[in-house]
Amino acid sequence: AQKVTQAQTEISVVEKEDVTLDCVYETRDTTYYLFWYKQPPSGELVFLIRRNSFDEQNEISGRYSWNFQKSTSSFNFTITASQVVDSAVYFCALSEPLGGAQKLVFGQGTRLTINP
Amino acid sequence: NAGVTQTPKFRVLKTGQSMTLLCAQDMNHEYMYWYRQDPGMGLRLIHYSVGEGTTAKGEVPDGYNVSRLKKQNFLLGLESAAPSQTSVYFCASTKPLGQVGSNEQFFGPGTRLTVL
């Protein structure tokens, strides 16, 4: 079965530091999707990125960047010059076929605290 | 478009009481899902539906029932609430597999349920 591991339970850094959140996944599927979601203190899930298994290009969006490495089954997320507003729980997720649908398998989440 | 909405946002129940959580989406999505999120864990799939009138069990279905009488609505029922069902419940919807964007799940804002 699919599995997602986020080994870092909590990370605390000072504002403006760079921080990387690790995500390692397990799957037997050849086609799959990886996701990152942000859950701020307000509780909603905010979609950050989707990456399919055939696209190993790294992606950058402002201060956010993602490093997908199929060889190590990792999909790490880096925040550059972190800000207090980045404080949240971040989830990595992997798609899993489910009959005619797809479910998301989530990691345990990493609680990121950015201190001023 | 409102996207995915959930009713209610908060609820407190006593053990043994019943209740229904409502999920509604206005994106004409075929697939809908119910997840639960417990402290320190990612989301886990309770039940899902691939279309009106169809439902199926997910990873943690015990103690819940669901119904999909209308395409836009997906109801989650607790017949006899237990303290172990204290959680945050998220609904999600997606397009069918094969359609552009079918791998992205749109999440509702969540319902925080406490069972005393």
Interface residues (C-beta under 8 A of the other chain):
Chain A: V4 T9 Y33 Y37 G43 E44 L45 F47 R50 N52 F91 A93 S95 L98 G99 G100 A101 Q102 K103 L104 V105 F106 G107 Q108 G109
Chain B: Y31 Y33 Y35 G40 M41 G42 L43 R44 L45 Y48 V50 A56 G58 E59 V88 F90 A92 T94 P96 L97 S102 N103 E104 Q105 F106 F107 P109 G110 R112
